[in-house]
Amino acid sequence: MSVNPKQFDGRVVLVTGSSSGIGAATAIKFATLGAKVVVTGRNAHKILEVLADLTVKQDIQRLVDKTVSTFGRLDVLVNNAGIVGLTDIEESGVDVKVKDILETNVHSVVLLCHLA
């Protein structure tokens, strides 16, 4: 399958969780296809632009607002951010762990789609 190198030319793409891994690779791929890419993550030392905690509604709103004010629109949203429960539940308690996972993996996706 051939890919048009300018398939996303001029499109504005927001990729959450793009400070490393799959999110970073996704952001880079969109950029090579001509997109203007907004990257975001919680690791400030790994990203260039918008630092956001997707469990905080104000951060999500600021992320959407900054994207639209900078580029005039948002064409593509990639909800890549997510966490897994690899820590010992005894450390933080099951309630805290489940809350963190649901806020990051479910609630932030719904809220970001709604606000975008």
BELHU-V143569 format. One record per pair of residues at least 12 apart in sequence whose C-alpha atoms are under 7 Angstrom apart, sorted by sequence separation. I is the first residue (numbers start at 1). GAP is how many residues later the second one is. D is the distance in Angstrom with one decimal. If there is no record, write none. Layout:
i->{I	I}
gap->{GAP	GAP}
d->{D	D}
This chain:
i->{15	27	40	85	50	84	83	18	19	83	13	18	19	82	83	12	13	14	15	16	17	18	82	9	10	11	12	13	14	15	16	17	19	8	9	10	11	12	13	14	15	16	7	8	9	10	6	7	8	19	5	6	19	79	55	55	54	60	64	55	54	61	23	12	13	12	13	14	15	16	12	13	14	15	16	17	11	12	13	14	15	16	17	15	16}
gap->{12	12	12	12	13	17	18	21	21	21	22	22	22	22	22	23	23	23	23	23	23	23	23	24	24	24	24	24	24	24	24	24	24	25	25	25	25	25	25	25	25	25	26	26	26	26	27	27	27	27	28	28	28	30	48	49	50	52	52	53	54	54	57	61	61	62	62	62	62	62	63	63	63	63	63	63	64	64	64	64	64	64	64	65	65}
d->{6.2	7.0	6.3	6.8	6.8	6.7	6.1	5.5	6.5	6.8	6.5	5.6	5.4	5.8	6.7	5.8	6.1	5.9	6.4	6.4	5.8	5.9	5.0	6.5	6.3	5.0	4.8	4.8	4.7	5.5	5.2	4.7	6.7	5.4	4.0	5.4	6.1	6.0	6.1	6.3	6.7	6.3	5.6	5.1	5.1	6.3	4.9	6.8	5.0	5.4	4.9	5.1	5.3	6.2	5.5	5.6	6.2	6.4	6.1	6.0	5.5	6.8	6.0	6.8	6.4	5.2	6.0	6.3	6.2	6.3	5.2	4.6	5.0	4.7	5.4	5.5	5.9	6.3	5.9	6.1	6.3	5.2	4.0	6.5	5.2}
